[in-house]
Each structure stands twice: as C-alpha cells, then as structure tokens.
Amino acid sequence: MSTAARNRHPGINLGNTDPHTHAQAEETLFGFWVFLMSDLVLFALLFATYASMIGATDGGPGPKDVFELSSAAIETGVLLLSSLTMGMASIAMKYKEHPTRLYGWLGVTLLLGLVFLGLEAHDFVKMASEGATPQRSGWLSSFYALVSTHGLHVLAGCIWLTISIIQLAVFGLRSEVKLRIMRLSLFWHLLDVVWIFIFSVVYLGGLA
C-alpha cells in the first residue's frame, strides 16, 4: 500500500492494521471534518461577540475581579492530559493492543473530562456567589455563553465516551465501533484546541 493510501485523512490511520475499516474511514471522516468546521464557525461567532463586549462591564466586575489564573491553568492541564490519553486510546485501537488498555485509556479520558467539568462548574458557582452572573453585564453574558458552550461540548464528549465504552463491551472492536472512536478522537482534540484559545484570549488576555 502506498504512503498516500495509508494516509487518506487527518487523524489516526488504520491502513497497515485494518485496511477494510481504513477504506471506510475516508468518506466518513471527511463528512465529520465538515461538521467540525461548522462547529468552529459557532465558536468563532462566540469569540467575536466576546471581543466586542470586552469592557462592557456596566460598572460591574471585570476579568481581574473574577478570574483565577491558577484554576484556569489547572483546567487547561487536565484537558490537555485528556487529549494525551485519548491519543493513547487511538494508538491502542490501531495496533490492536490488549482490550483492557483501550478500555483503560478511554476510561481515564472520561474521568479527566468529568474533572474538567467539575472544576469549571466550581468556578461558575464561585463567580455567581460574588455577583458575577450572566445578566450583570454584556461582558459576563458573552463570557458565560462562550465558556459554557465549550463545557456543553465537553459534556457531550463525556456522554459519547460512555457510549463508546458500552459499545466496546457489547459489540467488540468492530469496524463501526472503530469509526465512532476515530470521530470521537477528532472531536475531543478539537475541544482541546478551542480551550487553548479560550485560555489564551479570555483568561490570559483578561488578566494581562
């Protein structure tokens, strides 16, 4: 198989280990990339709205009053680590390692995703307790809209991870299950990229 055939699409390629699923993945993953690009348009609009609302605090709290860089940095580390574990799950699937490794890496990724959501929820509750609620100002409304939309995507990814683990247990590592995990991996890595922009623009930019 030529190099071009082994690398049909961005992401994990199965050309050397599962040619049948590899051939199916080209069209399936292309369609999923189109969906991901449309999702990025949504985040681009939210970022643009946030940028237009910087300074629109209406006399209320601003970034320096409500943000804690240490908390945001921990959330960033947790999500980046989850990207690593998702990559390890993809490698375990590609090279047909012992099933417990794939279960383990997916399980750890799920756990890290839930930890991230817990930390983010804690930040929201703390901000709300200090009067920094979405209705307080245009800036806070745009902040909650952007960050909570990303959080909802992480929640969707956690649900998807749970379903994938169940499907692995019920159906085994069939082609359909592999394709779903490949799409899940792309989705999860995209969330990490979006969060890096949020951390850089919203948190670091707001505290600068």
C-alpha atoms as an extended CHARMM CRD file, in Angstrom:
* protein
*
       208  EXT
         1         1  MET       CA              0.0000000000        0.0000000000        0.0000000000  PROA      1               0.0000000000
         2         2  SER       CA              1.3880000000        3.4070000000       -0.9990000000  PROA      2               0.0000000000
         3         3  THR       CA              2.0510000000        6.1620000000        1.5100000000  PROA      3               0.0000000000
         4         4  ALA       CA             -0.8590000000        8.2030000000        0.1210000000  PROA      4               0.0000000000
         5         5  ALA       CA             -3.2180000000        5.2700000000        0.5440000000  PROA      5               0.0000000000
         6         6  ARG       CA             -2.0310000000        4.6730000000        4.1060000000  PROA      6               0.0000000000
         7         7  ASN       CA             -2.6990000000        8.3220000000        4.9890000000  PROA      7               0.0000000000
         8         8  ARG       CA             -6.0970000000        9.0280000000        3.4960000000  PROA      8               0.0000000000
         9         9  HSD       CA             -7.2060000000       11.6050000000        6.0400000000  PROA      9               0.0000000000
        10        10  PRO       CA             -6.0710000000       13.6500000000        9.0780000000  PROA      10              0.0000000000
        11        11  GLY       CA             -6.0670000000       11.7250000000       12.3190000000  PROA      11              0.0000000000
        12        12  ILE       CA             -5.3580000000        8.0900000000       13.1280000000  PROA      12              0.0000000000
        13        13  ASN       CA             -4.9650000000        5.9140000000       10.0050000000  PROA      13              0.0000000000
        14        14  LEU       CA             -5.5410000000        2.1450000000       10.0190000000  PROA      14              0.0000000000
        15        15  GLY       CA             -4.0580000000        1.3300000000        6.6250000000  PROA      15              0.0000000000
        16        16  ASN       CA             -1.4520000000       -1.0750000000        7.9770000000  PROA      16              0.0000000000
        17        17  THR       CA             -3.5840000000       -2.7670000000       10.6440000000  PROA      17              0.0000000000
        18        18  ASP       CA             -7.1790000000       -2.7530000000        9.3360000000  PROA      18              0.0000000000
        19        19  PRO       CA             -7.4020000000       -1.9450000000        5.5950000000  PROA      19              0.0000000000
        20        20  HSD       CA            -11.1690000000       -2.5840000000        5.4880000000  PROA      20              0.0000000000
        21        21  THR       CA            -12.0190000000       -0.0080000000        8.1670000000  PROA      21              0.0000000000
        22        22  HSD       CA             -9.3370000000        2.2920000000        6.7750000000  PROA      22              0.0000000000
        23        23  ALA       CA            -11.1060000000        2.3790000000        3.3990000000  PROA      23              0.0000000000
        24        24  GLN       CA            -14.4590000000        3.0990000000        5.0680000000  PROA      24              0.0000000000
        25        25  ALA       CA            -12.9840000000        5.8790000000        7.1830000000  PROA      25              0.0000000000
        26        26  GLU       CA            -12.0530000000        8.1760000000        4.2970000000  PROA      26              0.0000000000
        27        27  GLU       CA            -15.5930000000        9.2520000000        3.4000000000  PROA      27              0.0000000000
        28        28  THR       CA            -16.9190000000        9.0230000000        6.9640000000  PROA      28              0.0000000000
        29        29  LEU       CA            -14.2020000000       11.1710000000        8.4910000000  PROA      29              0.0000000000
        30        30  PHE       CA            -14.3620000000       13.7140000000        5.6650000000  PROA      30              0.0000000000
        31        31  GLY       CA            -18.0310000000       14.2810000000        6.4890000000  PROA      31              0.0000000000
        32        32  PHE       CA            -17.1880000000       14.5880000000       10.1600000000  PROA      32              0.0000000000
        33        33  TRP       CA            -14.4860000000       17.1580000000        9.4150000000  PROA      33              0.0000000000
        34        34  VAL       CA            -17.1470000000       19.2350000000        7.6310000000  PROA      34              0.0000000000
        35        35  PHE       CA            -19.2560000000       19.0740000000       10.8000000000  PROA      35              0.0000000000
        36        36  LEU       CA            -16.2790000000       20.1060000000       12.9450000000  PROA      36              0.0000000000
        37        37  MET       CA            -15.5780000000       23.0910000000       10.7080000000  PROA      37              0.0000000000
        38        38  SER       CA            -19.2050000000       24.2080000000       11.0480000000  PROA      38              0.0000000000
        39        39  ASP       CA            -18.8310000000       23.8600000000       14.8120000000  PROA      39              0.0000000000
        40        40  LEU       CA            -15.7800000000       26.0940000000       14.6690000000  PROA      40              0.0000000000
        41        41  VAL       CA            -17.9200000000       28.7600000000       12.9790000000  PROA      41              0.0000000000
        42        42  LEU       CA            -20.1310000000       28.7330000000       16.0860000000  PROA      42              0.0000000000
        43        43  PHE       CA            -17.1240000000       29.2470000000       18.3500000000  PROA      43              0.0000000000
        44        44  ALA       CA            -15.7680000000       31.9640000000       16.0430000000  PROA      44              0.0000000000
        45        45  LEU       CA            -19.0460000000       33.8730000000       16.4410000000  PROA      45              0.0000000000
        46        46  LEU       CA            -18.8940000000       33.4820000000       20.2080000000  PROA      46              0.0000000000
        47        47  PHE       CA            -15.2860000000       34.6900000000       20.2740000000  PROA      47              0.0000000000
        48        48  ALA       CA            -16.2490000000       37.6900000000       18.1200000000  PROA      48              0.0000000000
        49        49  THR       CA            -19.1270000000       38.5060000000       20.4580000000  PROA      49              0.0000000000
        50        50  TYR       CA            -16.8360000000       38.2190000000       23.4610000000  PROA      50              0.0000000000
        51        51  ALA       CA            -14.2510000000       40.5110000000       21.8440000000  PROA      51              0.0000000000
        52        52  SER       CA            -16.9160000000       43.1270000000       21.1460000000  PROA      52              0.0000000000
        53        53  MET       CA            -18.0630000000       43.0090000000       24.7840000000  PROA      53              0.0000000000
        54        54  ILE       CA            -14.6730000000       43.4520000000       26.4470000000  PROA      54              0.0000000000
        55        55  GLY       CA            -15.0020000000       46.4920000000       28.6580000000  PROA      55              0.0000000000
        56        56  ALA       CA            -18.8170000000       46.3670000000       28.6340000000  PROA      56              0.0000000000
        57        57  THR       CA            -18.9960000000       45.6760000000       32.3610000000  PROA      57              0.0000000000
        58        58  ASP       CA            -21.6090000000       48.3680000000       33.1780000000  PROA      58              0.0000000000
        59        59  GLY       CA            -19.7240000000       49.1710000000       36.3430000000  PROA      59              0.0000000000
        60        60  GLY       CA            -19.7330000000       45.5420000000       37.4370000000  PROA      60              0.0000000000
        61        61  PRO       CA            -16.8610000000       43.1160000000       37.9570000000  PROA      61              0.0000000000
        62        62  GLY       CA            -14.2970000000       42.6670000000       35.2140000000  PROA      62              0.0000000000
        63        63  PRO       CA            -11.8070000000       39.8950000000       34.3820000000  PROA      63              0.0000000000
        64        64  LYS       CA             -9.3370000000       40.8910000000       37.0910000000  PROA      64              0.0000000000
        65        65  ASP       CA            -12.1160000000       40.7850000000       39.6840000000  PROA      65              0.0000000000
        66        66  VAL       CA            -13.4450000000       37.2990000000       38.9770000000  PROA      66              0.0000000000
        67        67  PHE       CA            -10.7880000000       35.2360000000       37.1780000000  PROA      67              0.0000000000
        68        68  GLU       CA             -8.3610000000       32.9570000000       38.9900000000  PROA      68              0.0000000000
        69        69  LEU       CA             -5.4660000000       32.0660000000       36.7130000000  PROA      69              0.0000000000
        70        70  SER       CA             -4.4390000000       29.0920000000       38.8510000000  PROA      70              0.0000000000
        71        71  SER       CA             -7.8730000000       27.4820000000       38.4560000000  PROA      71              0.0000000000
        72        72  ALA       CA             -7.9500000000       28.0760000000       34.6960000000  PROA      72              0.0000000000
        73        73  ALA       CA             -4.4030000000       26.7040000000       34.3950000000  PROA      73              0.0000000000
        74        74  ILE       CA             -5.3750000000       23.5140000000       36.2370000000  PROA      74              0.0000000000
        75        75  GLU       CA             -8.3860000000       23.0790000000       33.9460000000  PROA      75              0.0000000000
        76        76  THR       CA             -6.0940000000       23.5540000000       30.9470000000  PROA      76              0.0000000000
        77        77  GLY       CA             -3.6620000000       20.9330000000       32.2430000000  PROA      77              0.0000000000
        78        78  VAL       CA             -6.4690000000       18.4460000000       32.8780000000  PROA      78              0.0000000000
        79        79  LEU       CA             -7.9090000000       18.8950000000       29.3900000000  PROA      79              0.0000000000
        80        80  LEU       CA             -4.5060000000       18.6520000000       27.6930000000  PROA      80              0.0000000000
        81        81  LEU       CA             -3.7820000000       15.4770000000       29.6320000000  PROA      81              0.0000000000
        82        82  SER       CA             -7.1090000000       14.0730000000       28.4490000000  PROA      82              0.0000000000
        83        83  SER       CA             -6.0190000000       14.7660000000       24.8740000000  PROA      83              0.0000000000
        84        84  LEU       CA             -2.9240000000       12.6430000000       25.5160000000  PROA      84              0.0000000000
        85        85  THR       CA             -4.9620000000        9.7760000000       26.9570000000  PROA      85              0.0000000000
        86        86  MET       CA             -7.3780000000        9.9360000000       24.0130000000  PROA      86              0.0000000000
        87        87  GLY       CA             -4.3810000000        9.6880000000       21.6980000000  PROA      87              0.0000000000
        88        88  MET       CA             -3.1520000000        6.6550000000       23.6150000000  PROA      88              0.0000000000
        89        89  ALA       CA             -6.6070000000        5.0800000000       23.2420000000  PROA      89              0.0000000000
        90        90  SER       CA             -6.4330000000        5.6280000000       19.4670000000  PROA      90              0.0000000000
        91        91  ILE       CA             -2.9940000000        4.0130000000       19.3260000000  PROA      91              0.0000000000
        92        92  ALA       CA             -4.2050000000        1.0450000000       21.3870000000  PROA      92              0.0000000000
        93        93  MET       CA             -7.1120000000        0.6270000000       18.9630000000  PROA      93              0.0000000000
        94        94  LYS       CA             -4.9100000000        0.9660000000       15.8750000000  PROA      94              0.0000000000
        95        95  TYR       CA             -2.3380000000       -1.6080000000       16.9240000000  PROA      95              0.0000000000
        96        96  LYS       CA             -4.8970000000       -3.9860000000       18.4520000000  PROA      96              0.0000000000
        97        97  GLU       CA             -3.3410000000       -3.9490000000       21.8840000000  PROA      97              0.0000000000
        98        98  HSD       CA             -4.9630000000       -5.8390000000       24.7520000000  PROA      98              0.0000000000
        99        99  PRO       CA             -8.5980000000       -4.6430000000       25.1390000000  PROA      99              0.0000000000
       100       100  THR       CA             -8.0110000000       -3.5900000000       28.7310000000  PROA      100             0.0000000000
       101       101  ARG       CA             -5.6210000000       -0.8930000000       27.5030000000  PROA      101             0.0000000000
       102       102  LEU       CA             -8.2540000000        0.6110000000       25.2290000000  PROA      102             0.0000000000
       103       103  TYR       CA            -10.8620000000        0.4480000000       27.9960000000  PROA      103             0.0000000000
       104       104  GLY       CA             -8.3670000000        1.9640000000       30.4050000000  PROA      104             0.0000000000
       105       105  TRP       CA             -7.3610000000        4.9080000000       28.2180000000  PROA      105             0.0000000000
       106       106  LEU       CA            -10.9670000000        5.6940000000       27.3260000000  PROA      106             0.0000000000
       107       107  GLY       CA            -11.9250000000        5.4500000000       30.9970000000  PROA      107             0.0000000000
       108       108  VAL       CA             -9.1280000000        7.8040000000       32.0710000000  PROA      108             0.0000000000
       109       109  THR       CA            -10.1310000000       10.2690000000       29.3390000000  PROA      109             0.0000000000
       110       110  LEU       CA            -13.7150000000       10.1670000000       30.5990000000  PROA      110             0.0000000000
       111       111  LEU       CA            -12.5620000000       10.7300000000       34.1680000000  PROA      111             0.0000000000
       112       112  LEU       CA            -10.4210000000       13.7200000000       33.1630000000  PROA      112             0.0000000000
       113       113  GLY       CA            -13.3090000000       15.1860000000       31.2010000000  PROA      113             0.0000000000
       114       114  LEU       CA            -15.5580000000       14.9360000000       34.2520000000  PROA      114             0.0000000000
       115       115  VAL       CA            -12.8660000000       16.5070000000       36.4410000000  PROA      115             0.0000000000
       116       116  PHE       CA            -12.6340000000       19.4060000000       33.9860000000  PROA      116             0.0000000000
       117       117  LEU       CA            -16.4080000000       19.8910000000       34.0940000000  PROA      117             0.0000000000
       118       118  GLY       CA            -16.3720000000       19.7790000000       37.8870000000  PROA      118             0.0000000000
       119       119  LEU       CA            -13.6590000000       22.4420000000       38.0900000000  PROA      119             0.0000000000
       120       120  GLU       CA            -15.4710000000       24.6360000000       35.5950000000  PROA      120             0.0000000000
       121       121  ALA       CA            -18.7700000000       24.2920000000       37.4760000000  PROA      121             0.0000000000
       122       122  HSD       CA            -16.9680000000       25.2500000000       40.6940000000  PROA      122             0.0000000000
       123       123  ASP       CA            -15.6490000000       28.4030000000       39.0080000000  PROA      123             0.0000000000
       124       124  PHE       CA            -19.1300000000       29.3440000000       37.7690000000  PROA      124             0.0000000000
       125       125  VAL       CA            -20.6610000000       28.8550000000       41.2270000000  PROA      125             0.0000000000
       126       126  LYS       CA            -17.9190000000       30.9430000000       42.8310000000  PROA      126             0.0000000000
       127       127  MET       CA            -18.3820000000       33.7320000000       40.3000000000  PROA      127             0.0000000000
       128       128  ALA       CA            -22.1480000000       33.7060000000       40.7670000000  PROA      128             0.0000000000
       129       129  SER       CA            -21.7590000000       33.8770000000       44.5470000000  PROA      129             0.0000000000
       130       130  GLU       CA            -19.7200000000       37.0560000000       44.0740000000  PROA      130             0.0000000000
       131       131  GLY       CA            -22.4370000000       38.6480000000       41.9440000000  PROA      131             0.0000000000
       132       132  ALA       CA            -20.7850000000       37.9270000000       38.5890000000  PROA      132             0.0000000000
       133       133  THR       CA            -23.8690000000       36.4240000000       36.9410000000  PROA      133             0.0000000000
       134       134  PRO       CA            -24.6490000000       36.4410000000       33.1880000000  PROA      134             0.0000000000
       135       135  GLN       CA            -27.3030000000       39.1530000000       33.4970000000  PROA      135             0.0000000000
       136       136  ARG       CA            -24.9450000000       41.5400000000       35.3210000000  PROA      136             0.0000000000
       137       137  SER       CA            -23.3020000000       42.8770000000       32.1510000000  PROA      137             0.0000000000
       138       138  GLY       CA            -22.7630000000       42.3040000000       28.4630000000  PROA      138             0.0000000000
       139       139  TRP       CA            -19.2170000000       41.1360000000       29.1180000000  PROA      139             0.0000000000
       140       140  LEU       CA            -20.3220000000       38.4960000000       31.6200000000  PROA      140             0.0000000000
       141       141  SER       CA            -23.1070000000       37.3360000000       29.2820000000  PROA      141             0.0000000000
       142       142  SER       CA            -20.6210000000       36.8090000000       26.4520000000  PROA      142             0.0000000000
       143       143  PHE       CA            -18.1730000000       35.0930000000       28.8090000000  PROA      143             0.0000000000
       144       144  TYR       CA            -20.7200000000       32.5840000000       30.0760000000  PROA      144             0.0000000000
       145       145  ALA       CA            -22.0220000000       31.9770000000       26.5470000000  PROA      145             0.0000000000
       146       146  LEU       CA            -18.5470000000       31.1550000000       25.2180000000  PROA      146             0.0000000000
       147       147  VAL       CA            -17.1950000000       29.0910000000       28.1000000000  PROA      147             0.0000000000
       148       148  SER       CA            -20.4260000000       27.2060000000       28.8420000000  PROA      148             0.0000000000
       149       149  THR       CA            -20.8510000000       26.3020000000       25.1540000000  PROA      149             0.0000000000
       150       150  HSD       CA            -17.4150000000       24.7120000000       25.2770000000  PROA      150             0.0000000000
       151       151  GLY       CA            -18.3890000000       22.9860000000       28.5330000000  PROA      151             0.0000000000
       152       152  LEU       CA            -21.5290000000       21.5650000000       26.9220000000  PROA      152             0.0000000000
       153       153  HSD       CA            -19.3480000000       20.1610000000       24.1440000000  PROA      153             0.0000000000
       154       154  VAL       CA            -17.0990000000       18.5010000000       26.7390000000  PROA      154             0.0000000000
       155       155  LEU       CA            -20.2120000000       17.0590000000       28.4150000000  PROA      155             0.0000000000
       156       156  ALA       CA            -21.3560000000       15.6950000000       25.0480000000  PROA      156             0.0000000000
       157       157  GLY       CA            -17.9000000000       14.1700000000       24.5890000000  PROA      157             0.0000000000
       158       158  CYS       CA            -18.1300000000       12.5030000000       28.0120000000  PROA      158             0.0000000000
       159       159  ILE       CA            -21.5120000000       11.0110000000       27.1050000000  PROA      159             0.0000000000
       160       160  TRP       CA            -20.0390000000        9.8340000000       23.7970000000  PROA      160             0.0000000000
       161       161  LEU       CA            -17.1110000000        8.2650000000       25.6600000000  PROA      161             0.0000000000
       162       162  THR       CA            -19.5090000000        6.4130000000       27.9610000000  PROA      162             0.0000000000
       163       163  ILE       CA            -21.4940000000        5.0970000000       24.9980000000  PROA      163             0.0000000000
       164       164  SER       CA            -18.2730000000        4.0440000000       23.2200000000  PROA      164             0.0000000000
       165       165  ILE       CA            -17.1240000000        2.0430000000       26.2490000000  PROA      165             0.0000000000
       166       166  ILE       CA            -20.5200000000        0.3150000000       26.3960000000  PROA      166             0.0000000000
       167       167  GLN       CA            -20.4240000000       -0.4360000000       22.6570000000  PROA      167             0.0000000000
       168       168  LEU       CA            -16.9510000000       -1.9100000000       23.0210000000  PROA      168             0.0000000000
       169       169  ALA       CA            -18.2210000000       -4.2090000000       25.7480000000  PROA      169             0.0000000000
       170       170  VAL       CA            -21.2940000000       -5.2700000000       23.7530000000  PROA      170             0.0000000000
       171       171  PHE       CA            -20.0540000000       -5.4180000000       20.1460000000  PROA      171             0.0000000000
       172       172  GLY       CA            -16.2800000000       -5.6630000000       20.4640000000  PROA      172             0.0000000000
       173       173  LEU       CA            -13.8710000000       -3.7720000000       18.2220000000  PROA      173             0.0000000000
       174       174  ARG       CA            -15.9450000000       -3.9280000000       15.0300000000  PROA      174             0.0000000000
       175       175  SER       CA            -15.4130000000       -1.5210000000       12.1360000000  PROA      175             0.0000000000
       176       176  GLU       CA            -18.4250000000        0.5860000000       13.1440000000  PROA      176             0.0000000000
       177       177  VAL       CA            -17.1120000000        0.9600000000       16.6790000000  PROA      177             0.0000000000
       178       178  LYS       CA            -13.6380000000        1.8630000000       15.4360000000  PROA      178             0.0000000000
       179       179  LEU       CA            -15.0660000000        4.5600000000       13.1550000000  PROA      179             0.0000000000
       180       180  ARG       CA            -17.0280000000        6.0660000000       16.0360000000  PROA      180             0.0000000000
       181       181  ILE       CA            -13.9380000000        6.1580000000       18.2300000000  PROA      181             0.0000000000
       182       182  MET       CA            -11.9540000000        7.7920000000       15.4110000000  PROA      182             0.0000000000
       183       183  ARG       CA            -14.5880000000       10.5240000000       15.1130000000  PROA      183             0.0000000000
       184       184  LEU       CA            -14.7370000000       10.8960000000       18.8790000000  PROA      184             0.0000000000
       185       185  SER       CA            -10.9720000000       11.3650000000       18.9550000000  PROA      185             0.0000000000
       186       186  LEU       CA            -11.1380000000       14.1820000000       16.3940000000  PROA      186             0.0000000000
       187       187  PHE       CA            -13.9780000000       15.8290000000       18.3290000000  PROA      187             0.0000000000
       188       188  TRP       CA            -12.0970000000       15.6150000000       21.6250000000  PROA      188             0.0000000000
       189       189  HSD       CA             -8.8710000000       17.0460000000       20.2290000000  PROA      189             0.0000000000
       190       190  LEU       CA            -10.8170000000       19.9270000000       18.6640000000  PROA      190             0.0000000000
       191       191  LEU       CA            -12.2570000000       20.7840000000       22.0880000000  PROA      191             0.0000000000
       192       192  ASP       CA             -8.7130000000       20.9890000000       23.4450000000  PROA      192             0.0000000000
       193       193  VAL       CA             -7.7000000000       23.3870000000       20.6650000000  PROA      193             0.0000000000
       194       194  VAL       CA            -10.7450000000       25.5860000000       21.3250000000  PROA      194             0.0000000000
       195       195  TRP       CA             -9.9580000000       25.6250000000       25.0520000000  PROA      195             0.0000000000
       196       196  ILE       CA             -6.3880000000       26.7700000000       24.3700000000  PROA      196             0.0000000000
       197       197  PHE       CA             -7.8500000000       29.7790000000       22.5620000000  PROA      197             0.0000000000
       198       198  ILE       CA            -10.2630000000       30.3970000000       25.4490000000  PROA      198             0.0000000000
       199       199  PHE       CA             -7.4560000000       30.1880000000       27.9960000000  PROA      199             0.0000000000
       200       200  SER       CA             -5.2380000000       32.4920000000       25.9470000000  PROA      200             0.0000000000
       201       201  VAL       CA             -7.8100000000       35.0740000000       24.8700000000  PROA      201             0.0000000000
       202       202  VAL       CA            -10.2490000000       35.0900000000       27.7960000000  PROA      202             0.0000000000
       203       203  TYR       CA             -8.1590000000       34.2850000000       30.8440000000  PROA      203             0.0000000000
       204       204  LEU       CA             -4.6190000000       35.3870000000       29.9750000000  PROA      204             0.0000000000
       205       205  GLY       CA             -5.8740000000       38.3100000000       27.8970000000  PROA      205             0.0000000000
       206       206  GLY       CA             -8.3290000000       39.3600000000       30.5810000000  PROA      206             0.0000000000
       207       207  LEU       CA             -5.7070000000       39.3390000000       33.3260000000  PROA      207             0.0000000000
       208       208  ALA       CA             -2.9870000000       40.9880000000       31.2290000000  PROA      208             0.0000000000
